[in-house]
């Protein structure tokens, strides 16, 4: 854990700028509750040509929420870095849940990787946003680096699992009116 505090403290000492704090506060809020990715997944359900991506993203986000919020966070029970290093000035309100894994990060990577697998250009932009969201969690001292790394891995793996499940098992079992692409 020493290296994690060293990295967090290095970010605190070397990266904090008023303008960056303002930008990253906005970016981190995009990840609150995974709402950006949930709304995006639901929007993708509307056009038939993006529906498979929307269903896959929704499934990945559901898996992330179940595994992360209901199983891993309570089971691991890791407190947040600012609860250990109380000398840090918090730039965000304190959070009420546990730290491991980062929910902002797993939702962002689940959404971004799913989008990347279906639509490369918009997926790259989403992946950049996911990286910024992940970095913001370190910048604001609300997660340890391993929380963020675990969130990234979990989001990526559950995105791939969801895409595979949708393509392999679910899509062919849905009504044709829902799955058929129009020419």
C-alpha positions as CSV (number, residue, x, y, z in Angstrom):
1,X,0.0,0.0,0.0
2,X,3.0,2.3,0.4
3,X,3.4,2.7,-3.4
4,X,-0.3,3.5,-3.7
5,X,0.0,6.4,-1.2
6,X,3.2,7.5,-2.9
7,X,1.4,7.7,-6.2
8,X,-1.7,9.4,-4.7
9,X,0.5,11.9,-2.9
10,X,2.6,12.6,-6.0
11,X,-0.6,13.4,-7.9
12,X,-1.7,15.7,-5.1
13,X,1.7,17.5,-5.0
14,X,2.4,17.7,-8.8
15,X,-0.9,17.7,-10.7
16,X,-3.3,19.9,-8.7
17,X,-4.3,23.1,-10.5
18,X,-7.5,25.1,-10.2
19,X,-8.5,24.6,-13.8
20,X,-7.7,20.9,-13.8
21,X,-9.7,20.5,-10.6
22,X,-12.7,22.2,-12.2
23,X,-12.4,20.0,-15.4
24,X,-11.9,16.8,-13.5
25,X,-14.7,17.6,-11.0
26,X,-17.1,17.7,-14.1
27,X,-15.5,14.6,-15.6
28,X,-15.8,12.6,-12.3
29,X,-19.5,13.7,-12.0
30,X,-20.1,12.1,-15.4
31,X,-19.3,8.8,-13.8
32,X,-21.6,9.2,-10.7
33,X,-23.8,6.2,-10.4
34,X,-22.7,5.1,-13.9
35,X,-25.6,7.3,-15.1
36,X,-23.9,8.5,-18.2
37,X,-23.2,4.9,-19.4
38,X,-26.7,3.7,-18.4
39,X,-28.4,6.5,-20.3
40,X,-26.1,5.9,-23.3
41,X,-26.8,2.2,-23.3
42,X,-30.6,2.9,-23.2
43,X,-30.3,5.4,-26.1
44,X,-28.4,2.8,-28.1
45,X,-31.4,0.5,-27.7
46,X,-33.5,2.8,-29.9
47,X,-32.0,2.6,-33.4
48,X,-31.9,-1.0,-34.6
49,X,-28.3,-0.6,-36.0
50,X,-27.0,0.2,-32.5
51,X,-29.4,-2.0,-30.5
52,X,-27.0,-4.9,-30.1
53,X,-24.4,-2.6,-28.6
54,X,-27.0,-1.1,-26.3
55,X,-28.1,-4.5,-25.0
56,X,-24.5,-5.6,-24.5
57,X,-23.6,-2.4,-22.7
58,X,-26.7,-2.6,-20.5
59,X,-25.8,-6.2,-19.6
60,X,-22.1,-5.3,-18.9
61,X,-23.3,-2.4,-16.6
62,X,-25.7,-4.7,-14.8
63,X,-23.0,-7.3,-14.2
64,X,-20.6,-4.6,-13.0
65,X,-23.2,-3.2,-10.5
66,X,-24.0,-6.7,-9.2
67,X,-20.4,-7.9,-8.9
68,X,-19.0,-4.6,-7.8
69,X,-21.6,-3.0,-5.6
70,X,-23.4,-6.0,-4.2
71,X,-20.5,-8.5,-3.8
72,X,-17.0,-7.1,-4.0
73,X,-17.3,-3.7,-2.2
74,X,-19.0,-5.2,0.9
75,X,-16.9,-8.4,0.9
76,X,-13.5,-6.6,0.6
77,X,-14.6,-3.7,2.8
78,X,-11.6,-1.5,1.8
79,X,-11.8,2.0,3.3
80,X,-10.9,5.0,1.2
81,X,-7.5,6.6,1.1
82,X,-8.8,9.9,2.6
83,X,-10.0,7.9,5.6
84,X,-6.5,6.8,6.3
85,X,-4.6,9.9,5.3
86,X,-6.8,12.5,7.0
87,X,-4.4,15.3,6.3
88,X,-5.6,15.5,2.7
89,X,-8.0,18.3,1.8
90,X,-11.0,16.7,0.2
91,X,-12.2,18.4,-3.0
92,X,-15.3,16.2,-3.2
93,X,-17.9,15.3,-0.5
94,X,-16.9,12.1,1.4
95,X,-18.4,8.9,0.1
96,X,-20.5,6.4,2.0
97,X,-19.5,3.1,0.4
98,X,-16.2,1.1,0.2
99,X,-13.3,1.8,-2.1
100,X,-12.6,-1.5,-3.9
101,X,-13.2,-1.7,-6.8
102,X,-13.8,1.8,-8.3
103,X,-17.4,1.9,-9.4
104,X,-16.9,5.0,-11.6
105,X,-14.0,3.1,-13.3
106,X,-15.7,-0.2,-13.9
107,X,-18.9,1.5,-15.3
108,X,-16.8,3.7,-17.6
109,X,-14.6,0.9,-18.9
110,X,-17.6,-1.5,-19.4
111,X,-19.4,1.2,-21.4
112,X,-16.4,2.4,-23.4
113,X,-15.1,-1.0,-24.3
114,X,-18.5,-2.2,-25.4
115,X,-18.9,0.9,-27.6
116,X,-15.3,0.4,-28.9
117,X,-16.2,-3.2,-29.9
118,X,-19.1,-2.1,-32.0
119,X,-18.2,1.5,-33.1
120,X,-14.4,2.2,-33.3
121,X,-14.4,6.0,-33.6
122,X,-16.9,6.7,-30.9
123,X,-15.4,3.9,-28.8
124,X,-12.0,5.6,-28.8
125,X,-13.5,8.8,-27.6
126,X,-15.4,6.9,-24.9
127,X,-12.2,5.1,-23.9
128,X,-10.4,8.4,-23.5
129,X,-13.3,9.6,-21.3
130,X,-13.1,6.4,-19.3
131,X,-9.4,7.0,-18.7
132,X,-10.1,10.5,-17.5
133,X,-12.8,9.3,-15.2
134,X,-10.4,6.7,-13.8
135,X,-7.7,9.3,-13.3
136,X,-10.1,11.7,-11.6
137,X,-10.7,9.1,-8.9
138,X,-7.0,9.2,-8.0
139,X,-6.8,13.0,-8.4
140,X,-9.6,13.4,-5.9
141,X,-8.0,10.9,-3.5
142,X,-11.2,8.8,-3.3
143,X,-9.6,5.5,-4.6
144,X,-6.4,3.7,-4.4
145,X,-4.6,2.9,-7.7
146,X,-5.5,-0.8,-7.2
147,X,-9.2,0.1,-6.9
148,X,-8.9,1.9,-10.2
149,X,-6.9,-0.9,-11.9
150,X,-9.4,-3.5,-10.6
151,X,-12.3,-1.4,-11.9
152,X,-10.6,-1.2,-15.3
153,X,-10.0,-4.9,-15.5
154,X,-13.5,-5.7,-14.3
155,X,-15.1,-3.3,-16.8
156,X,-13.2,-4.6,-19.7
157,X,-13.8,-8.3,-18.8
158,X,-17.5,-7.8,-18.2
159,X,-17.8,-5.9,-21.4
160,X,-16.3,-8.7,-23.4
161,X,-18.4,-11.3,-21.5
162,X,-21.6,-9.4,-22.2
163,X,-20.8,-9.0,-25.9
164,X,-20.1,-12.7,-26.1
165,X,-23.3,-13.6,-24.3
166,X,-25.5,-11.3,-26.4
167,X,-24.0,-12.5,-29.7
168,X,-23.8,-16.2,-28.8
169,X,-27.0,-16.8,-26.8
170,X,-29.3,-13.8,-26.4
171,X,-29.6,-12.1,-29.8
172,X,-30.9,-15.2,-31.7
173,X,-33.6,-15.8,-29.0
174,X,-35.1,-12.3,-29.2
175,X,-38.0,-11.4,-31.4
176,X,-37.0,-10.7,-35.0
177,X,-38.8,-7.3,-34.9
178,X,-36.3,-6.3,-32.1
179,X,-33.1,-7.7,-33.7
180,X,-33.6,-7.3,-37.5
181,X,-31.6,-4.5,-39.1
182,X,-33.4,-2.6,-41.7
183,X,-31.6,-1.9,-45.0
